[in-house]
């Protein structure tokens, strides 16, 4: 483990020790809300963390490199949440911050129009194609750009000369002082496609679901293993206020990490996907919905409203249960539609489907397995659904249920479905 990175249960104790050693800077009066400078990719998740933490706080978002420079120029804050470790480490080395603690991870994905037809096999070629416009964040100012340049370096091992081609052609449209302003009411990423500024955007996987909701026809694709890099997010305390300690420890708690995971970030500690606020039952304050994840990929959180926007199908199912044979009508979106639309499974890679499986997990930990070939229309094509209604009535407590038509027994019917993992 490299110096200055603390992960897991030790992180809280080590952070507390570091904060106690930090000279008091008077960054904010005790009566004022905690002031947090945070990476732009933390926008939605951090707002939910603040709401759940019980700590009065206000957040200012921006590229991590630019935020660091603001702190170096005298701006005051209590906590710095960066999308990398390098920027907070510079503050710590200058005596302006406590040692750095890793609190989340992320992956880079390509975001493109479905019509571009990206696959693992043609991705490297399409990226260096002069006719394909490639957008990134700005290196130096925004860690997203630094991570993109790491991808370019890895591409050199795949194709000689690729690194220089990619660095020369990359359009730095996000996070820099000269980056174009976003369109009104849209994020920088959504604006790139709405204004037709690029064909591919290489950026954090966690933010793609929001962009795809805003701009129809986009698809997100994980990078193949040969190009894959992991973004590690770091926090640094800037004051000794008790609120700083409380908030940072909540962020590292199971509850805080679960909130980050629901927004597509990869936690640094094992979490309960339904965890809510610290000190309360796991599901007490969880946002209703479902967490989808492919092995080694960033999790994708999908809300009930988003599930309801999919085409709904109704299946009449007769199965043997502990109460005898029962016939019921279940309604909801097809599991296949959800997995393919959100990029968890590539429907075009038919040859992979017979080797893939998924695990469906209920809130109580009950887990069942399905082969992806059971779902794929190219194979069995079972109309497995994520049910939200039973006999025409919404399930109580905004619950979801996995329903597998055709099974003689209901053993693979998972009530209170909270997570689906694809291997």
Buried (B, 14 or more C-beta within 10 A) or exposed (E): EEEBBBBEEEBBEBBBEBBEEBEEBEBBEEEBBBBBBBBBBBBBBBBBBBEBBBBEBEBEBBBBBBBBBBBEEEEBBBBBBBBBBBBBBBBBEEEBBBBBBBBBBBBBBBBBBEEBEBEBEEBBEBBBBEEBBBBBBBBBBBBBBBBBBBBBBBBBEBBEEBBEBBBEBBBBBBBBEEBBEBEEEBBBBBBBBBEEBBBBBBBBBBBBBBBBEBBEEBBBBBBBEEBBBEBBBBBBBBBBBEBBBBBBBBBBBBBBBBBBBBBBBBBBBEBBBBBBBBEEEBBEBBBBBBBBBBEEBBBBBBBBEBBEEBEBBBBEBEBEEEEEEEEBBBBBBBBBBBBBBBBBBBBEEEEBBEEBEBBBBBBEEBEBEBBBBBBBEEBBEBBBBBBBBBEEEEBEEEBBBBBBBEBEEBEBBBBBBBBBBBE
